[in-house]
Amino acid sequence: MSVVPVADVLQGRVAVDSEVTVRGWVRTRRDSKAGFSFLAVYDGSCFDPVQAVINNSLPNYNQEVLRLTTGCSVIVTGKVVASQGQGQSFEIQATSVEVTGWVEDPDTYPMAAKRHSIEYLREVAHLRPRTNLIGAVARVRHTLAQALHRFFNEQGFFWVSTPLITASDTEGAGEMFRVSTLDLENLPRNDQGKVDFDKDFFGKESFLTVSGQLNGETYACALSKIYTFGPTFRAENSNTSRHLAEFWMLEPEVAFANLNDVAGLAEADAQVRLPKRYWKSVRTTCSSSPSAWIKTLSTVCSALSPLILPRWITPTPSPFWKTAANSSRTRCTGAWNLSSEHERYLAEEHFKAPVVVKNYPKDIKAFYMRLNEDGKTVAAMDVLAPGIGEIIGGSQREEASRRA
C-alpha cells in the first residue's frame, strides 16, 4: 500500500485492485439509502477529485464519515476499482477513512461547493487556493515560470536574484513604497525638523524595489548575460493593469548590447516563449484540466499568435504618434506622450500586428537610456501587442559619461 496523488488514480497510472492511500480535502459528500456514502476528495495534483465509496460497515462511519463536510481534511485508504458511474474511469473502494481536520462550523464555512466571484475570493484569500480558478492560476504561473527559466538558460543567461529592499529609485519616478521601523507616532527629527532616517533600521531611507535593473547591470558587467525575475513594487495610485502595486517582472541585462540586440532578444522572447513554448508547456501541465479551462487558454494563446510574425517600425519624428492621437478618443498631451489607448490603436487598428517602436524622444524616457546621435532621441524600444498594449520595454544603456 502506498500514498499516491489523486491524479495518478484518475489517469490510470495505478493498477486496478491496488491498495492505495490518498490524502486531501473533502469537496462534497453524498449519502445513499443503500448504506454507503460518496466522498469527493481532491489533493491539488489535478483539478478533479477522486470519488471514494465508503460502506457503512466502517467503524467510524456514523460518528465521523457522516459528519464530513466541504473542507475537512482526510486520509482515505482503499482499493482502486473501475468506476460504475459517469465522470471518471476509476474510484476508490475505501477500507478506512481517517479524519485529520474538521471544519468547526460547516454553516459558516466560506468555501461552499459552488462558484464564487473574484471579489468574494479576495475576502477569503487564505482559502481561495482551494478553488479551481485560483488553482488554475497557480498551475499556469508555475508552468510559465519554469518555461521562462528554461528559455534563458538555453540562451546562456544566468539568473540573478536581486534585493527587495533598496535605497535606490531605479526608475527615477519616485513612486516607491517606503520600508521603515520608525515609530510613526513618535518620529525622530533632525536639526531641520525632517524625519531623521539615521535612526532607522538601515541608517537611511529604504524602499521596496521598483526594479532589479541596477543590481542586474553590475552582474552583467561580470557575467555578460543575466536576467532577474522576481517581485517588483510600484506605489502608483492606479486601478488599471498598467502597473499593479505588486507584480513579477523579467529583466534581462546583456553587456555590450546595442538597441538592435535588445530588440532581437525581445523578438526571440516573444516569438519562442509566448506563443510556442509557453502554450505547449501549459497544455502539457494542465492536460487534466477541465475542458472549459483549456478552451479559455486556447483563446488567449490564439490572441497572442500574431507575435510570431511581428512587424517592426523605427519611428523618427514621424506621423505615427499623430496618427494614434488623431484617431483615438484620448488626446495626447504632447508629441509621443502616448497612453495605453494610443498604443493599442497602433497595434490593433493601424498596423494590425505587434509593433516594435524604437528611438523615443529623450524627454519622455528614463535618464539611463543611451542618447542617440541626434541629441533628441534615446535608444529605447517598446513592443506593442494587439489587445494589450505595451508588453516589453527595453533600452541600450548610456555608457558615455559625456552624454549622460
PyMOL commands that set and color helices and strands:
alter all, ss='L'
color gray80, all
select helices_A, chain A and resi 6-10+65-67+106-108+118-123+128-130+132-154+197-199+213-223+259-285+291-308+320-326+340-350+362-364
alter helices_A, ss='H'
color red, helices_A
select strands_A, chain A and resi 2-3+19-32+36-42+50-55+73-82+90-101+158-159+165-166+178-179+206-208+225-233+246-254+311-312+355-361+377-385+389-395
alter strands_A, ss='S'
color yellow, strands_A
deselect
rebuild
show_as cartoon
